[in-house]
């Protein structure tokens, strides 16, 4: 299934994805952010979605999905588009789970993630938004499994973002000096 095409054709579904996950599908692929020629990447790709913050989701040359964060984080987030949509729909507050220490023990990760997701859901309920219902609607419309064990999805994400080759950006200053990220979303 072509998730990107489906979301481009169904603006209501795309809007719901943006409301739930802060993932805004772009009307067409574009070149990844390069900060006026200052940023280069070790893997080529095409940006297919963004966030309100200016961060981008990039379909990489190997079919995996990279993330370039407007605040300096960069790395691989999923091994495929189906994995990406499954992850962000089931774990819409994944950026709050970027604490590597939590991934060293599955039970600790479960408790940590459940606490974060409960808080996230409560905030949405206070705002009058049925997060769980919206996630279910997105999953159903896109044919994505819902209800997968959250710790399994987070561990899959962890292994993806830490595997090699990592998705790395390099920033070149006006004076020619260069700074590179680590390619792990767990490093800020």
N, C-alpha and C positions, 0 to 999 in steps of 0.2 A: 504494500500500500504506500502511496506517495503522500506522506503526511503533509509536507510543505504545500503541495498543490491543493490538497483538500482544504487546508486552512486558508490559503489564498482565495479560494473560491467561496468559502463560507465565512463571511465577515463576523457573523454572530459567534461562531465557534472560536474564531481567532481572537475576538474581544474577550471571550470567557477565558481563554488561555492566558491572555495578558492580565486579566483581573486576578486569576488564581496563582499564576506562576511568574508574573512580570516578564513574560517572554512574548515580545511583539514580532510577529512574522512580517518580514519586509516584502513589499510587492514584487521585488525581483532580487536576485543575488547581486552582491556588490563586493568590491575589493575590501579586504579587512582594513580596519583603522591603521593608519601609518603615521599619524601625527605630522603631517606635512613632510613625509619622506624620512622622518627620524626613526620609525619603527620598522624592523624587518622580522620575519619569522623563519624558523628552520624547516617548517612544513608549509606548503602552499595550501590555499583553501579559498572558500567563498563564504562571505557572511550571509546568513539566511534569516537571522533574527537579532533583535537587540533588547535592551532593557531601558527603563526610564533614566537610569543613571548614565547611560551612554555605553555601557558594557555590550559586548557582542558575542554571539554564538556563531561559530565558523565550521562549516562542513569541510573537513580536511581531506587531502588527496587520497588518504588510505580508507576513507569512508567513516572514520571516527569523527567525533564532534569536539572542537576546541572551544575554550572560553577565554576571552580577553576582557579583563576587568578594568574599568576606568580608573580604579585605584591601585593598579599595579599587579594584580593577580593574573596569571596566565597559565593555562594547562589544559590537558585533555579532560573532558567531563564524561564522555560515553564512547563506547566502541562502535556505535552505529546510531542512526536516526531513531529506529524503534527503541533502543536502549535509552536514548536521550529523552524521548517523550514519556516513556514509562517512568524514568527517574524524576523528571521535573513535575509531572502530574502527581505522583505519589509522594514526592518529597519537595513541596514548593518552597520550603524554607531551608534548603540544603546549605546555603551560605552560612547559616548559624551552626552548622555541624563541621566546620573546618578546623577542628582541634584534633591533631594527630594522636595525642595521647589516648583519646577515647576509642580509637580503632585497635588498640592493642588487646582488648578483651571484649568478646562479643556481648557478654551480659552487661558490662559497663556501658558499651555503646548503645544497647537497647534502652537502658534506663535513661541515659543522656538524651537520646533521640526522642523517646516518648515524652519526656518533660518539655523539650523544645516544641514538639508538634502540638501538645496539649495547650501550651501557652499561645501558640500561633492560632489554633482553632478558636480559643476563647476570645482573643482580640477580634477575630473576624466575626464571631457571633455577636459581640458587643456592638460591632459596626453594622449589624443586621445582615451579614453575609453568611450563607450556609456553605462553608468551605467543603465539607464532606460531600454534600449534594452536588456541588459544582465539579468536584474532582470526579465523581461518579459519572456525571453527564459527559465530561470531556473524555474519560476513558471509554465509555460506551460508544460515543460518536467516532472515536479514532480506532476502536477495536483493540484497546490496550487493557492488559490485565490490571485490575484494581484489587487491592487487598493483599498484595504481596508483602511478605514479612519485611518490615522497614529496615531491619538490621541487614538483611540479605542485599537489599538495594544499595544501602550505604557501603557495604563491604565491596560490592561490585564497582561502585564509584571509586572507592579508595584504591582498589587494584588498578583501575583504569588510569587514574590521575598520577599514579606512581610508576607505571610501567614505562619501559623504554621502547622506542625513542620518545622522549617527552616533547611536548609542544612548548617551544621556548621562543620568547621574543628577545630582540636585541635593540636597545635604544642607542642611537648614535648622536652625540652632542654636536653642536656647531663646530667645536674645536677638533672633532674627529674621535674623541674618546668614546668608548663603548661600555655599556652596562647591560648585562643579560640577566634575565630571570632564571629561576631553577627549573621551571616547567612543572612545578607541583603547586596545586591550588592550596596546599596546606602551608605554604611559605608566603608570608606577606611582604 
